[in-house]
Amino acid sequence: MPDIPWVEKYRPRTLDEYVGNREAVDKVIRWLKNWGLRGKKAALLYGPPGVGKTTLALILARMFDYDLVEMNASDWRTASAVARVAGRAAVQGTLYGRGRRIILIDEVDGIAGEDTGGLAALLKVIRETRNPMILVANDVWQPRFSVLRSACELIEFKRLGVRDIVKHLKRICMLEGVEADEKALKMIAKMSEGDMRSAVNDLQTVSYGRKRVTVEDVAWLAARDRLFPIFDALKRVFYARTSTTAKTAINMVDMDPEMFFEWVYENTLRHFNDPEDVAEALENLALADLFLARVKRTQNWKLLSYALELMTAGVAAARKRSRPGWAPFKFPSRIRLLSTLKARRALLNQLAGKVGSKTHTSRVKALRTHIPYLRVIARSNPEMAKKIAEGFELTDEELNLLSGVEPTVTSSARSYRSRRSGARYRRRRR
């Protein structure tokens, strides 16, 4: 059956075939085994696309002999639709009366924009369910999902490593009778940026009509740089000739409205050079910010369209006298600062875990009682600092933190954490 997409044809069906995210897999299995005894009724699997969140749910349903009821949240945005489909499945037994059923709700972060009570109805279903519920999402750090996060067991899935992706690609090549160079498979894996779905689609594309895949065959594949779409969207906002064109910018990027607002706000002064144009653009952005705040406070998501129009068409319409010219787009400085602080907190928490493990204390106690003394020692005696690092098995970054050297934030970490950090910033600011 050559027309079947390989992502479906070779979707792992057992844990032996599943690759990557072993820690997350173990957490989901423990949650499912303990369901009904302790813990939360729903597990929220979140992380970038193409890392196996939905696939794992399918595997576990088969592995533990559960019937599976699967639905896509972005197709059920109203309260009545969620109650009719998810609610009924959550409280009823199975067709054969076994009572073993998993409710899988994919693309939970798709409940946005036109949502008219779907999220509130979903929370009600979680409270009343008699069956395990697995929710799948890419970005769960939007402010409006705070209650949903509290109601669910949060389990993070990370981007897949090159080795894991190559392992799966080799299995596909063997089953398809395709001979592939190791370097070619590594190139596909690297260009996928941890997205197994993209890697398999690329492999199928370059293998079409071939029995051997070489480095030359995959050289034309472009790396998926996730910054290009936001740059293109910003160009459309700042230089669109019509409001209709500007309003399409938000649809070009996989980004929540608040993060998109930060990008537009950061770059407005760089792309408008007339004071009156700047004043009008910033006034429209201020109104957009007010609408975003009102949406969060009242949960009236019909107001979101006004915010989106102001931050796109409103900014574009402000350009009347500004002279055209080139200026590079800049990552939002407020998000950059908060990302740095977030990375430092994460590293400090990781350090506290190691110290607590060695001293048989909690992370909190390690932070309050042990780490302050270790900092004094590490900063005053470099030789003793090295012995501390060996004794507690610290990484170079953790030792630098004790010694007073600030950690750096990688671009990938910044990209992943920016949405959550931006949301927290605005929640404090308001």
C-alpha positions in Angstrom: 0.0 0.0 0.0 2.4 2.7 -1.2 0.0 5.6 -0.7 -0.2 5.2 3.1 1.9 7.9 4.8 4.8 6.3 6.6 4.1 8.3 9.8 0.9 6.2 10.1 2.2 3.0 8.5 5.1 2.8 10.9 3.6 4.5 14.0 5.0 2.5 16.9 2.5 0.0 18.3 4.5 -1.3 21.3 6.9 0.3 23.9 9.7 -1.6 22.3 9.2 0.3 19.1 8.7 3.6 20.8 11.8 5.8 21.1 12.7 8.7 23.4 11.2 10.4 26.4 11.6 7.4 28.7 11.2 9.4 31.9 7.9 10.8 30.6 6.8 7.3 29.5 7.4 5.9 33.0 5.4 8.8 34.6 2.4 8.2 32.3 2.5 4.4 33.1 2.7 5.1 36.9 -0.2 7.6 36.6 -2.4 5.1 34.7 -1.6 2.2 37.0 -2.5 4.3 40.1 -5.6 5.8 38.5 -8.6 5.7 40.9 -6.3 5.0 43.9 -4.4 8.3 44.1 -3.4 11.1 41.9 -5.4 13.2 39.4 -8.1 12.0 37.0 -6.5 13.5 33.9 -2.9 13.5 32.6 -1.8 16.4 30.4 1.0 15.4 28.1 2.6 18.5 26.7 5.6 19.3 24.5 6.6 20.1 20.9 4.9 18.4 18.0 6.2 15.1 16.7 7.6 13.6 19.9 5.1 10.8 20.4 2.5 12.1 22.9 -0.5 10.8 21.1 1.3 7.6 20.0 2.1 6.8 23.6 -1.6 7.1 24.6 -2.5 4.7 21.8 0.2 2.2 22.9 -0.9 2.2 26.5 -4.5 1.7 25.7 -3.5 -1.4 23.7 -1.0 -2.5 26.3 -3.4 -2.3 29.3 -6.5 -3.5 27.4 -8.4 -0.2 27.5 -11.0 0.8 24.9 -9.9 4.1 23.4 -12.2 7.1 22.8 -10.2 9.6 20.8 -11.3 13.2 19.9 -9.7 16.4 18.8 -10.4 19.3 21.2 -10.0 21.9 18.4 -13.1 20.4 16.8 -15.2 20.7 20.0 -14.9 24.3 21.2 -18.4 24.8 22.6 -19.6 23.7 26.0 -22.5 21.6 24.5 -20.1 19.8 22.1 -17.6 18.9 24.8 -20.4 17.7 27.1 -22.1 15.7 24.4 -18.9 13.9 23.2 -16.3 13.9 26.0 -18.8 14.0 28.9 -20.8 11.1 27.7 -17.7 9.0 27.0 -16.2 9.9 30.4 -19.1 8.6 32.5 -20.4 5.7 30.5 -19.1 2.2 30.3 -17.8 0.5 27.2 -19.8 -1.3 24.5 -19.0 -4.7 26.1 -19.5 -3.6 29.7 -15.9 -4.0 30.8 -15.7 -0.4 32.0 -12.1 0.0 30.9 -11.8 3.1 28.7 -9.3 5.8 28.1 -10.5 9.2 26.9 -7.9 10.7 24.6 -8.4 14.4 23.8 -5.8 15.7 21.3 -4.8 19.3 20.6 -6.2 20.7 23.8 -4.5 24.0 23.1 -6.7 24.3 20.0 -9.5 25.4 22.3 -8.9 29.0 21.7 -10.2 32.0 19.7 -13.8 31.1 19.2 -14.0 29.0 22.4 -17.5 29.5 23.8 -17.3 27.6 27.1 -15.5 24.5 25.8 -12.6 24.8 28.3 -15.0 25.2 31.3 -17.0 22.2 30.1 -13.8 20.2 29.7 -12.8 20.9 33.3 -16.3 19.7 34.4 -15.8 16.5 32.5 -12.4 15.9 34.2 -14.0 16.4 37.7 -16.8 13.9 36.9 -15.0 11.3 34.8 -15.1 7.6 35.8 -12.4 6.8 33.2 -8.8 7.9 32.8 -8.4 11.0 30.6 -5.3 11.8 28.6 -5.0 15.3 27.2 -2.4 16.2 24.6 -1.1 19.7 23.9 1.9 21.5 22.5 1.7 24.7 24.6 -0.1 24.6 27.9 1.4 27.7 29.4 -1.2 30.2 28.1 -2.6 32.0 31.1 -6.2 30.8 30.4 -5.0 27.2 30.9 -3.9 27.8 34.5 -7.0 26.0 36.0 -6.6 23.1 33.5 -2.9 22.7 34.6 -4.0 22.5 38.2 -6.6 19.8 37.4 -4.2 17.5 35.5 -1.0 15.6 36.1 1.5 17.5 34.0 4.0 15.4 32.1 6.5 17.1 29.8 7.7 15.5 26.6 11.0 16.9 25.1 12.3 17.1 21.6 13.8 13.8 20.4 17.5 13.4 20.0 19.2 12.6 16.7 20.1 9.1 17.9 16.4 8.3 18.7 15.2 9.6 15.4 17.9 7.7 13.4 16.9 4.5 15.2 13.3 4.8 14.0 14.3 5.8 10.5 16.6 2.7 10.3 13.7 0.5 11.2 11.5 2.0 8.5 14.3 1.6 5.9 14.7 -2.0 6.8 11.0 -2.7 6.5 10.7 -0.8 3.2 13.8 -2.4 1.7 15.6 0.9 1.4 19.3 1.1 1.9 20.2 4.5 3.5 23.6 6.0 4.3 24.1 6.6 8.0 25.1 10.2 7.3 22.0 10.8 5.3 19.7 9.6 8.1 21.6 11.8 10.6 21.1 14.8 8.3 17.3 14.1 8.1 17.2 13.7 11.9 19.1 17.0 12.6 17.0 19.0 10.1 13.8 17.7 11.8 14.9 19.5 15.0 13.5 16.7 17.2 10.2 16.3 15.3 9.8 12.6 14.4 6.8 13.3 12.2 8.9 15.7 10.0 11.8 13.3 9.9 9.6 10.4 8.7 7.9 12.6 6.1 11.3 13.7 4.8 12.5 10.1 4.6 9.5 9.1 2.6 9.9 12.0 0.3 13.6 11.4 -0.5 13.0 7.6 -0.8 10.3 7.8 -3.4 11.4 5.8 -6.4 14.7 4.9 -4.8 16.2 1.8 -3.2 19.2 3.7 -1.9 19.3 7.1 -0.1 22.6 9.0 0.0 23.7 12.3 1.5 23.2 14.0 -1.9 19.6 12.9 -2.0 18.8 14.7 1.3 21.1 17.8 0.9 18.3 19.8 -0.6 16.0 19.5 2.4 15.9 22.8 4.3 16.2 22.9 8.0 13.0 24.0 9.8 14.1 27.3 11.3 11.2 28.3 13.6 12.3 32.0 13.6 11.6 32.6 9.9 7.8 32.5 10.2 7.7 35.2 12.9 9.9 37.4 10.8 7.6 37.0 7.8 4.6 37.7 10.0 6.2 40.9 11.4 7.0 42.1 8.0 3.3 41.7 7.1 2.3 43.7 10.1 4.7 46.6 9.7 4.6 46.9 5.9 1.2 45.6 4.7 -0.5 47.8 2.2 -4.0 46.8 3.4 -5.5 45.9 6.8 -6.8 42.6 5.4 -3.2 41.5 4.6 -2.0 42.6 8.0 -4.7 40.6 9.9 -3.4 37.4 8.3 -0.1 37.7 10.0 -1.2 36.1 13.2 -2.2 33.0 11.2 1.3 32.6 9.9 2.8 31.6 13.2 2.2 28.9 15.8 2.3 31.4 18.7 -0.2 32.5 21.3 -1.5 36.1 20.9 0.3 37.4 24.0 3.7 36.3 22.7 2.9 37.7 19.3 2.0 41.0 21.0 5.5 41.1 22.6 7.2 40.6 19.3 5.2 43.5 17.7 5.6 45.8 20.7 9.4 45.1 20.8 9.9 45.9 17.1 7.5 48.8 16.5 10.1 51.5 17.3 12.6 49.9 15.1 10.3 49.9 12.0 8.5 53.2 12.4 10.6 56.4 12.3 7.9 59.1 12.3 6.8 60.3 15.8 3.1 60.5 14.9 3.2 57.0 13.3 4.9 55.7 16.4 2.3 57.3 18.7 -0.6 55.9 16.8 0.9 52.4 16.6 1.7 52.3 20.3 -1.8 53.6 21.1 -3.3 50.7 19.2 -1.0 48.3 20.9 -2.0 49.7 24.3 -5.7 49.1 23.4 -4.8 45.6 22.3 -3.1 45.0 25.6 -6.2 46.2 27.4 -8.4 43.8 25.5 -6.0 40.9 26.2 -6.2 41.7 29.9 -10.0 41.9 29.7 -10.1 38.5 28.0 -8.0 36.9 30.8 -10.0 38.6 33.5 -13.6 37.9 32.2 -12.9 34.8 30.0 -14.9 36.5 27.3 -13.0 35.2 24.3 -15.1 37.0 21.8 -13.0 40.1 22.7 -9.8 38.4 21.5 -10.7 39.4 17.9 -10.4 43.1 18.8 -7.0 42.6 20.3 -5.8 40.7 17.3 -7.1 43.4 14.9 -5.5 46.2 16.9 -2.0 44.5 17.1 -2.0 43.7 13.4 -4.2 45.9 11.2 -4.1 48.8 13.8 -0.3 48.8 13.7 -0.2 48.5 9.9 -2.6 51.4 9.5 -0.4 53.6 11.6 2.3 53.8 8.9 1.6 57.0 7.0 4.8 59.1 7.1 7.5 56.7 8.2 10.2 56.3 5.6 11.0 52.7 4.4 14.2 51.2 5.5 15.8 48.0 6.7 16.1 47.1 10.4 16.7 43.7 12.0 13.9 42.1 14.1 14.8 41.8 17.7 13.7 39.1 20.2 11.4 40.6 22.9 13.7 41.9 25.6 11.2 41.4 28.4 10.9 37.8 27.5 14.7 37.4 27.2 15.1 38.8 30.7 12.5 36.5 32.2 13.9 33.5 30.3 17.3 34.1 31.8 15.8 34.3 35.3 13.7 31.1 34.6 16.8 29.2 33.5 18.6 30.3 36.7 15.8 29.1 38.9 15.6 25.8 37.0 19.4 25.3 37.5 19.2 26.2 41.2 16.3 23.8 41.7 18.4 21.1 39.9 21.3 21.9 42.2 19.1 21.7 45.3 17.9 18.3 44.2 21.4 16.9 44.1 22.4 18.5 47.4 19.2 17.3 49.1 19.7 13.8 47.7 23.2 13.6 49.2 22.3 15.1 52.5 18.9 13.3 52.8 16.9 16.5 53.0 14.2 18.1 50.8 15.0 20.6 48.0 13.5 23.4 50.1 15.7 22.7 53.1 18.8 22.3 50.8 18.0 25.7 49.3 17.6 27.4 52.7 20.3 25.7 54.8 22.9 24.0 52.8 23.4 25.9 49.5 24.1 29.3 51.2 27.1 27.7 53.0 28.3 25.9 49.9 28.2 29.3 48.0 30.4 30.9 50.5 32.9 28.0 50.3 32.8 27.9 46.5 33.4 31.6 46.1 36.2 31.8 48.7 38.1 28.6 48.0 38.2 27.4 44.4 40.1 24.2 45.4 37.4 23.2 47.9 34.8 24.1 45.3 36.2 21.4 43.0 35.9 18.8 45.8 32.3 19.9 46.5 31.6 19.4 42.8 33.0 15.9 42.9 31.2 15.0 46.1 27.8 16.2 44.9 28.4 15.2 41.3 27.7 18.7 40.0 27.9 19.8 36.4 30.0 22.8 35.3 26.9 24.9 35.2 25.9 24.0 38.7 29.4 24.7 40.0 29.4 28.0 38.2 26.1 28.9 39.9 27.6 28.2 43.3 30.8 30.2 42.4 28.8 33.2 41.3 29.1 32.8 37.5 25.6 33.3 35.9 24.3 30.6 33.6 23.6 31.3 29.9 20.3 30.6 28.2 20.5 28.8 24.9 18.3 30.0 22.0 16.3 26.7 22.0 15.6 27.0 25.8 14.6 30.6 25.3 12.3 29.7 22.5 10.6 27.0 24.5 10.3 29.0 27.7 9.4 32.3 26.3 5.6 31.8 26.2 5.3 30.7 29.8 7.6 33.5 31.0 5.8 36.1 29.1 2.4 35.0 30.5 3.8 35.1 34.0 5.2 38.6 33.5 1.9 40.0 32.3 0.0 38.3 35.1 2.3 40.0 37.7 2.2 43.4 35.8 -1.6 43.5 35.9 
